[in-house]
Amino acid sequence: MFRKIKSIHVRNWFYGNICTKKCSHDIKKQKCCYDQMVEIIKGHEDYLITHKAFIWIICHKHKVCDISDELFNRSAHDFGWRKL
């Protein structure tokens, strides 16, 4: 997915496809990470961004989620279909 879409949509995609699967056992952690992502993109909801760039920003720049390099290097298409 190299297409750029609004950051608010990518945030919701990330939460629904990565956070809920990776931390399915810890609802409080999911909520905390979601709140952090909301704060990060606050005021920039309409900015266009790729899925991969959003993942990099969330995981490497802001350290919200600790995704392994193996998962990070996956195609964005694979996050929705494989167990994390």
N, CA, C and O atoms as a DFTB+ gen file, in Angstrom:
336 C
 N C O
     1  1       0.839      -1.179       0.000
     2  2       0.000       0.000       0.000
     3  2       0.886       1.245       0.000
     4  3       1.347       1.687       1.052
     5  1       1.113       1.790      -1.152
     6  2       1.909       2.998      -1.239
     7  2       1.037       4.226      -1.395
     8  3       1.539       5.346      -1.482
     9  1      -0.243       4.019      -1.431
    10  2      -1.186       5.106      -1.585
    11  2      -1.248       5.910      -0.290
    12  3      -1.271       5.348       0.805
    13  1      -1.272       7.221      -0.431
    14  2      -1.365       8.072       0.759
    15  2      -2.829       8.319       1.093
    16  3      -3.638       8.636       0.221
    17  1      -3.148       8.167       2.368
    18  2      -4.503       8.433       2.841
    19  2      -4.418       9.293       4.097
    20  3      -3.332       9.513       4.633
    21  1      -5.548       9.769       4.557
    22  2      -5.584      10.643       5.730
    23  2      -5.050       9.906       6.959
    24  3      -5.312       8.720       7.160
    25  1      -4.302      10.637       7.765
    26  2      -3.666      10.030       8.936
    27  2      -4.691       9.487       9.931
    28  3      -4.404       8.520      10.636
    29  1      -5.858      10.079      10.002
    30  2      -6.884       9.575      10.923
    31  2      -7.353       8.180      10.502
    32  3      -7.652       7.340      11.350
    33  1      -7.416       7.938       9.194
    34  2      -7.819       6.618       8.707
    35  2      -6.717       5.590       8.942
    36  3      -6.996       4.439       9.275
    37  1      -5.472       6.009       8.767
    38  2      -4.359       5.087       9.011
    39  2      -4.274       4.755      10.495
    40  3      -3.992       3.614      10.861
    41  1      -4.518       5.747      11.353
    42  2      -4.522       5.490      12.801
    43  2      -5.571       4.439      13.152
    44  3      -5.296       3.519      13.923
    45  1      -6.758       4.571      12.596
    46  2      -7.821       3.608      12.875
    47  2      -7.477       2.231      12.310
    48  3      -7.784       1.214      12.932
    49  1      -6.841       2.191      11.131
    50  2      -6.390       0.930      10.543
    51  2      -5.352       0.274      11.449
    52  3      -5.426      -0.923      11.727
    53  1      -4.381       1.071      11.906
    54  2      -3.319       0.560      12.773
    55  2      -3.916      -0.014      14.055
    56  3      -3.549      -1.109      14.483
    57  1      -4.827       0.724      14.659
    58  2      -5.451       0.255      15.898
    59  2      -6.231      -1.038      15.662
    60  3      -6.098      -1.998      16.422
    61  1      -7.038      -1.057      14.616
    62  2      -7.884      -2.222      14.357
    63  2      -7.139      -3.458      13.900
    64  3      -7.545      -4.575      14.219
    65  1      -6.054      -3.280      13.157
    66  2      -5.347      -4.421      12.594
    67  2      -4.080      -4.815      13.326
    68  3      -3.632      -5.955      13.198
    69  1      -3.499      -3.923      14.078
    70  2      -2.250      -4.242      14.763
    71  2      -2.445      -4.255      16.278
    72  3      -2.161      -5.258      16.932
    73  1      -2.920      -3.159      16.831
    74  2      -3.064      -3.065      18.296
    75  2      -3.991      -4.133      18.858
    76  3      -3.651      -4.802      19.834
    77  1      -5.148      -4.295      18.255
    78  2      -6.121      -5.237      18.811
    79  2      -5.658      -6.681      18.705
    80  3      -6.088      -7.521      19.496
    81  1      -4.786      -6.990      17.743
    82  2      -4.275      -8.355      17.617
    83  2      -3.030      -8.556      18.477
    84  3      -2.887      -9.587      19.134
    85  1      -2.133      -7.575      18.471
    86  2      -0.876      -7.712      19.195
    87  2      -1.095      -7.704      20.705
    88  3      -0.437      -8.452      21.428
    89  1      -2.003      -6.875      21.183
    90  2      -2.247      -6.744      22.628
    91  2      -3.687      -7.134      22.970
    92  3      -4.351      -6.456      23.754
    93  1      -4.156      -8.213      22.385
    94  2      -5.556      -8.625      22.591
    95  2      -5.843      -8.967      24.046
    96  3      -6.992      -8.899      24.483
    97  1      -4.823      -9.330      24.791
    98  2      -4.985      -9.719      26.190
    99  2      -5.005      -8.531      27.148
   100  3      -5.336      -8.696      28.322
   101  1      -4.655      -7.331      26.666
   102  2      -4.512      -6.175      27.552
   103  2      -5.268      -4.960      26.993
   104  3      -4.702      -4.163      26.246
   105  1      -6.525      -4.829      27.353
   106  2      -7.376      -3.743      26.864
   107  2      -6.869      -2.380      27.346
   108  3      -6.968      -1.393      26.617
   109  1      -6.332      -2.318      28.555
   110  2      -5.821      -1.046      29.080
   111  2      -4.629      -0.548      28.262
   112  3      -4.513       0.650      28.004
   113  1      -3.749      -1.453      27.857
   114  2      -2.597      -1.078      27.032
   115  2      -3.072      -0.579      25.669
   116  3      -2.543       0.401      25.145
   117  1      -4.075      -1.256      25.094
   118  2      -4.635      -0.812      23.812
   119  2      -5.165       0.610      23.927
   120  3      -4.910       1.443      23.057
   121  1      -5.895       0.887      24.988
   122  2      -6.473       2.218      25.205
   123  2      -5.378       3.264      25.355
   124  3      -5.471       4.356      24.793
   125  1      -4.345       2.928      26.113
   126  2      -3.225       3.843      26.331
   127  2      -2.526       4.162      25.004
   128  3      -2.233       5.323      24.719
   129  1      -2.264       3.146      24.210
   130  2      -1.607       3.349      22.909
   131  2      -2.499       4.162      21.977
   132  3      -2.013       5.042      21.265
   133  1      -3.789       3.877      21.975
   134  2      -4.717       4.619      21.121
   135  2      -4.724       6.100      21.511
   136  3      -4.687       6.977      20.649
   137  1      -4.771       6.364      22.802
   138  2      -4.757       7.753      23.280
   139  2      -3.475       8.468      22.878
   140  3      -3.512       9.645      22.519
   141  1      -2.340       7.775      22.934
   142  2      -1.078       8.362      22.507
   143  2      -1.096       8.679      21.014
   144  3      -0.616       9.734      20.598
   145  1      -1.648       7.773      20.207
   146  2      -1.733       8.015      18.766
   147  2      -2.647       9.192      18.462
   148  3      -2.369       9.973      17.551
   149  1      -3.726       9.327      19.208
   150  2      -4.635      10.466      19.030
   151  2      -3.880      11.763      19.291
   152  3      -4.022      12.725      18.536
   153  1      -3.083      11.800      20.347
   154  2      -2.309      13.000      20.683
   155  2      -1.253      13.306      19.622
   156  3      -1.003      14.471      19.314
   157  1      -0.641      12.278      19.070
   158  2       0.411      12.480      18.074
   159  2      -0.139      13.138      16.814
   160  3       0.493      14.036      16.256
   161  1      -1.310      12.699      16.363
   162  2      -1.828      13.257      15.109
   163  2      -2.825      14.395      15.323
   164  3      -3.397      14.911      14.363
   165  1      -3.030      14.781      16.567
   166  2      -3.960      15.870      16.872
   167  2      -3.612      17.111      16.048
   168  3      -2.477      17.589      16.079
   169  1      -4.590      17.622      15.319
   170  2      -4.386      18.787      14.470
   171  2      -3.862      18.444      13.087
   172  3      -3.777      19.313      12.219
   173  1      -3.507      17.172      12.876
   174  2      -2.969      16.737      11.589
   175  2      -3.786      15.583      11.009
   176  3      -3.264      14.783      10.233
   177  1      -5.039      15.496      11.373
   178  2      -5.879      14.378      10.963
   179  2      -6.059      14.279       9.454
   180  3      -6.281      13.186       8.933
   181  1      -5.969      15.394       8.748
   182  2      -6.192      15.385       7.302
   183  2      -4.908      15.247       6.498
   184  3      -4.964      15.208       5.269
   185  1      -3.762      15.173       7.147
   186  2      -2.501      15.003       6.422
   187  2      -2.490      13.646       5.729
   188  3      -2.984      12.657       6.269
   189  1      -1.928      13.614       4.545
   190  2      -1.837      12.368       3.796
   191  2      -0.539      11.650       4.143
   192  3       0.525      12.267       4.198
   193  1      -0.632      10.338       4.378
   194  2       0.525       9.545       4.797
   195  2       0.316       8.111       4.318
   196  3      -0.817       7.668       4.133
   197  1       1.416       7.395       4.121
   198  2       1.318       5.978       3.761
   199  2       1.231       5.148       5.045
   200  3       1.585       5.615       6.127
   201  1       0.761       3.932       4.903
   202  2       0.667       3.034       6.053
   203  2       2.053       2.796       6.666
   204  3       2.223       2.857       7.884
   205  1       3.037       2.525       5.806
   206  2       4.382       2.208       6.269
   207  2       4.996       3.389       7.019
   208  3       5.643       3.201       8.049
   209  1       4.795       4.609       6.507
   210  2       5.335       5.792       7.177
   211  2       4.680       5.972       8.543
   212  3       5.361       6.322       9.508
   213  1       3.382       5.742       8.642
   214  2       2.684       5.870       9.921
   215  2       3.221       4.855      10.927
   216  3       3.464       5.185      12.087
   217  1       3.401       3.622      10.471
   218  2       3.929       2.584      11.356
   219  2       5.310       2.980      11.861
   220  3       5.608       2.817      13.044
   221  1       6.156       3.501      10.971
   222  2       7.501       3.916      11.372
   223  2       7.439       5.029      12.408
   224  3       8.163       4.996      13.403
   225  1       6.581       6.008      12.179
   226  2       6.456       7.142      13.104
   227  2       5.990       6.667      14.481
   228  3       6.546       7.069      15.503
   229  1       4.985       5.825      14.503
   230  2       4.427       5.340      15.770
   231  2       5.420       4.448      16.512
   232  3       5.569       4.565      17.729
   233  1       6.096       3.564      15.791
   234  2       6.956       2.572      16.449
   235  2       8.372       3.051      16.715
   236  3       8.927       2.769      17.777
   237  1       8.960       3.760      15.782
   238  2      10.364       4.131      15.923
   239  2      10.578       5.545      16.447
   240  3      11.467       5.772      17.269
   241  1       9.788       6.483      15.990
   242  2       9.986       7.866      16.412
   243  2       9.365       8.134      17.781
   244  3      10.010       8.712      18.656
   245  1       8.112       7.714      17.966
   246  2       7.406       8.005      19.221
   247  2       7.388       6.836      20.193
   248  3       6.954       6.998      21.334
   249  1       7.846       5.670      19.776
   250  2       7.958       4.478      20.640
   251  2       6.634       4.116      21.322
   252  3       6.621       3.718      22.487
   253  1       5.524       4.256      20.592
   254  2       4.221       3.903      21.153
   255  2       4.058       2.393      21.184
   256  3       3.549       1.843      22.161
   257  1       4.480       1.724      20.135
   258  2       4.313       0.278      20.023
   259  2       5.671      -0.343      19.735
   260  3       6.475       0.233      19.001
   261  1       5.931      -1.501      20.300
   262  2       7.215      -2.159      20.066
   263  2       7.049      -3.326      19.094
   264  3       6.934      -4.485      19.493
   265  1       7.040      -2.988      17.830
   266  2       6.917      -3.998      16.782
   267  2       8.313      -4.430      16.379
   268  3       9.206      -3.601      16.205
   269  1       8.496      -5.731      16.232
   270  2       9.802      -6.249      15.829
   271  2      10.123      -5.814      14.400
   272  3       9.232      -5.445      13.634
   273  1      11.399      -5.864      14.058
   274  2      11.813      -5.498      12.698
   275  2      11.188      -6.431      11.667
   276  3      10.879      -6.013      10.551
   277  1      11.005      -7.688      12.039
   278  2      10.378      -8.651      11.131
   279  2       8.953      -8.205      10.782
   280  3       8.561      -8.221       9.615
   281  1       8.196      -7.814      11.784
   282  2       6.843      -7.330      11.541
   283  2       6.854      -6.000      10.795
   284  3       6.033      -5.776       9.907
   285  1       7.782      -5.122      11.156
   286  2       7.848      -3.818      10.513
   287  2       8.137      -3.943       9.020
   288  3       7.626      -3.154       8.225
   289  1       8.939      -4.912       8.635
   290  2       9.314      -5.080       7.234
   291  2       8.278      -5.829       6.414
   292  3       8.443      -5.980       5.203
   293  1       7.232      -6.291       7.039
   294  2       6.138      -6.931       6.317
   295  2       5.417      -5.927       5.430
   296  3       5.449      -4.722       5.677
   297  1       4.780      -6.434       4.417
   298  2       3.923      -5.581       3.603
   299  2       2.735      -5.158       4.454
   300  3       2.263      -5.927       5.292
   301  1       2.253      -3.948       4.244
   302  2       1.109      -3.454       5.010
   303  2      -0.115      -4.328       4.785
   304  3      -0.981      -4.401       5.657
   305  1      -0.208      -4.986       3.647
   306  2      -1.338      -5.876       3.365
   307  2      -1.370      -7.054       4.338
   308  3      -2.446      -7.543       4.680
   309  1      -0.199      -7.513       4.786
   310  2      -0.112      -8.700       5.629
   311  2      -0.561      -8.466       7.067
   312  3      -0.903      -9.424       7.761
   313  1      -0.570      -7.222       7.533
   314  2      -0.927      -6.964       8.924
   315  2      -2.368      -7.354       9.226
   316  3      -2.662      -7.796      10.337
   317  1      -3.260      -7.202       8.277
   318  2      -4.661      -7.487       8.534
   319  2      -5.014      -8.950       8.517
   320  3      -6.084      -9.325       8.997
   321  1      -4.140      -9.807       7.972
   322  2      -4.505     -11.191       7.752
   323  2      -3.725     -12.193       8.589
   324  3      -4.180     -13.322       8.774
   325  1      -2.595     -11.817       9.083
   326  2      -1.778     -12.765       9.839
   327  2      -1.808     -12.437      11.310
   328  3      -1.937     -11.282      11.717
   329  1      -1.683     -13.488      12.095
   330  2      -1.626     -13.283      13.550
   331  2      -0.291     -12.652      13.909
   332  3       0.755     -13.087      13.427
   333  1      -0.324     -11.633      14.752
   334  2       0.909     -10.935      15.127
   335  2       1.587     -11.594      16.290
   336  3       2.639     -11.133      16.734
